[in-house]
Each structure stands twice: as structure tokens, then as C-alpha cells.
Amino acid sequence: MSIKIENLTHIYMKGSPFEKKALDNVNITINDGEFVALIGHTGSGKSTLIQHINGLLKPYSGKIIIDDTDITQKNVNLNFIRKKVGLVFQYPEYQLFEETVEKDIAFGPNNLGLSNDEINVRVKRAMDMVGLNYEKYKSKSPFDLSGGQKRRVAIAGVVAMEPKILILDEPTAGLDPKGRDDILGQIKKLHKEYNMTIILVSHSMEDVAKLADRILVMDKGTCILDGTPSKVFKEIDTLESVGLAVPQVTYLARKLKGKGFDVSDNIFTVEQAKNEILRILKNDGRAKK
């Protein structure tokens, strides 16, 4: 499903002494099947923006069009839209409540009025997609699981609804490195196998560089940069001016280039840095011969 945001403005507490413009005439188009990362400093408007996409917030002005349907119109069935646009909040494991993993994941599909057989198929498929063995975990209490496993159960509960668009707000917050890598790997798998449109909100430039096809940079309620990781991460001065950074390996590549090494400008992931250093060493070895 595609998303078209036109002239979107949102004002909190309009007319009060605490009035704040959180979004200021935002215009963004996200194509069907894209993997988009949304980055920005705290207070930049990221969370406000994603809550508009599935109708949790109403705009002060502007439109949000999901597959040709303007969801800001009064007669729109938002429940139908929210079945198609899944939103995983930060720390979603705090929303777990059922006595077993299976029941928690099945809660959403149950509300869709599906048959028991279809619900069972969806639960198994969702658990497989997030890397949880159905037979091993189905009868366990979600509250007895590790932090990373709880996060997977929460994501599986949204995935079991089979949304066309999946929005994840800092899905790796608070996890250890292994848990973080596991969750990111499952998100990439979801994008590839379900062909979902994915919007990932993250503060980790390394994660963004590794996963996203496209990056949107928010600052003071506006989108100031929009492009591929290669394009956006070349704007180091702009990113630093709004309290952001580029991946650490990009700074390393920049320093190596400054010292005379023939290093590519397109180094944003550890894998790219490794390949580039091996290339330089290989070429240096040939030169010595």
C-alpha cells in the first residue's frame, strides 16, 4: 500500500499558552513495498507523523491518503484502515496481557472475525516470521520470556493481522546487542517475504544504513532530507546541525580519506567498511609486488 501525505500540519493544544506546532506542512510520498527509515532528534515530529498514518491523530490541516483513500475525511472507516496499517509502539511488550503467547498473538485476528482455523494459521505464520517456535512457545506465559522474546511476541501480534503497512517505533529500544540484531533480522525478513511497506523509526544510524532503502529526516516538524542512505549520509553537516550523526564507520572512512587513503565515499555499514579495507589492502599488496 502506498502513502501520500499532503500539506500535513498538526498543532497540539491550539489556542492555549502551550500551543506547539508539531508538524508544519509536511509532504511525503511512500511507495508500495518501500522500506523507509524515519529519523530525527527527540521532538522533531517523528512520533506525531506516524500516529497520523493510521488515524490515531487528526491533522490540523492537510491530507493522508492510503491507497487512494483520504483517511482524514469524516466518513472513513478508521478500523478498516488500522487493519491495513499496523503500528508497533516503543516497548510494545508492555501491552501484552493474555495468559499464553498463542492467545496474545491471536487477539487481533480474533477481532477480525476470522475462523478458528484461519486464526491458527495466522498465529503460526506470525510466530515463524518473528523467529519463535510455535510448539515451544505457544503455551508459555509471555511474562516469563526474555525482553527480546516479549518484543517478538508483541510484533507477531501485529503481524498476525497481516497489515499491508507496518510502522515500528524504535523496535530495538532497551534490547541487548543480540536481541537488537535478532529483531532487525526478523523485520528485514518481514519486508522481503511479505512485501510489506515498512516505516522504521530509529535513533541508530547503523541500523538505518543497514536496513532502509530510503531515509526521511525530520527536524522541527518538517522533512529536511529525503533520499537513499548514500545521499542522506553525505549530508554530514546538515545532520549534525540538527543533533544527528552518520554511522561511526562513515566518520572512520572520512578520516582515512583525509590521510590519503583511496576510500570510497559510500561507506555506511560495517560490511561496506570491511570490504573497502580489504580492497585497499589487496591493491596495496599488488602495488608492492
Salt bridges, closest charged atoms under 4 A:
GLU6 OE2 - LYS4 NZ 3.49
GLU19 OE2 - LYS14 NZ 3.86
ASP24 OD1 - LYS21 NZ 3.74
GLU34 OE1 - ARG214 NH1 2.85
GLU93 OE1 - ARG151 NE 2.64
GLU99 OE2 - LYS103 NZ 2.32
GLU118 OE2 - ARG122 NE 3.12
GLU135 OE1 - LYS138 NZ 3.44
GLU162 OE1 - ARG122 NH2 3.81
GLU162 OE2 - ARG125 NH2 2.39
GLU170 OE2 - HIS203 ND1 2.36
ASP181 OD1 - ARG180 NH2 3.58
ASP182 OD2 - ARG152 NH2 3.05
ASP182 OD2 - LYS178 NZ 2.84
ASP207 OD2 - ARG180 NE 3.43
ASP226 OD1 - ARG214 NE 2.80
ASP262 OD2 - ARG279 NH1 3.94
ASP265 OD1 - LYS257 NZ 3.84
GLU271 OE2 - LYS274 NZ 3.37
GLU276 OE2 - ARG279 NH2 2.60
ASP284 OD2 - LYS288 NZ 3.58
